[in-house]
Amino acid sequence: MALSLLLENGHVLQKAQEELSIHIGKERCVSEDDIENLTYLQVIVKETFRENSPSNIVDLITSAEDCIISTGHFIPADTLLMINAWKIHHDERLWPDLNKFQPEVFDWK
């Protein structure tokens, strides 16, 4: 999926290629140790997963204490909660241009 998104978004591909040229060069392959320096590549992966979540439910968690969430609902302690990743990743309040592949929305510099 990431490769097709890069091919559809040439400006993103160009930035990724520039980052790889700066940090890796053409004489060697990327290694796991290089990943921490490839910040733009990291946000490309994040944006790919935001647009194409492998699962809608991130995890089941238990609330540690009583709380009131932003919608005003009371959640008692020890309540089992399901986190809906798709809803978070497609919330217009968080992502201004939902259907556009924009790795730049993540802080990457």
N, C-alpha and C positions, 0 to 999 in steps of 0.2 A: 504494500500500500504506500509506504513512504517513497519508494522509487517512482511510482506513478504520480504522486503529488509533486515531487521534484520536477518531473518532466512537464507537468502541466503549469508549473510556476518557475519559469526560467530564471527570474531574478533571485529566487531563493536558492536554486541550484548553483548559480554563479557565486553567491556569497559563501555557500558551503565549499565550493571548489577553491575559492580564495583562502578560506580558513585552513583547509587541508594543505594548500601550497605553502602557507606561512609556517605552519606547525610541523608538517610531516615532510613535505617536499615530494619529489617524484622518484627518489631513489629507494624508498622503503615502503612497507605496508604499515597500516595503522595497527598499533598494539593496544592492549587493554590499558596500559600505563598512560597512553596518550589521551584517553577520553576526558580526563579532568581539564585538559587545556583546550578541548574542542567544544567550547560553550555554545556556539551557534548550532553545531550538530546536535547537541543535547536538547536545545529548544525545538529543533525540527522533530525529534522523536516525541517530545511532550505534545506538540501540536498535532502530530499524527495520531497519538493515542486520544487526545481530546476529541478530535473529529470522528475517530473510529475505535471506540472503546471495545476491547475484546469481550467485556461483560458489562451489563447494565448495573449490576449490584457489585459494589466494591468489596464490602465485607459486612459481616454481622458483628456489631459491637454492643456492649452492655453499658448503659449510663452509670457512671461512678457515683453520682449524687443527684438529688432532685434539681431540676432546672426548668427554665422557661425559654423556649427557642424563639427565634425572631418572628415567627407567625403568631406568637402569644400562647402557644400550647404548652401546657405543663407536662413535663416528662418526669415521672418518679424514678428514684434510684433503682438500679437493677433491672431496668426495662431493656429488652432486646430490641435493637434498632438496626434497620437495613439502610445502607447508604446507597442512594440511586445516583450512580456516576453519570449516566446519560443526562439526567435532569440538570446536574451541576455543570456538566460540560456544554450544555445547550441553553443556559440561562442568559437571556439577553441583558440582564443587569450586570453580569460579569464579563461577557464577551460581546463587545460592540458590533462586530460583523461576523456573526455565527458561521455563515456558510462560506467564508473566505479563508483560505489557508494562509495564516499569518503567524509564523514562528515569533515574530517581533513582539507579539503581545506578552511574551514571557520576558522577564528581566534577564538578559543574557550577557551584558558587558561587564 
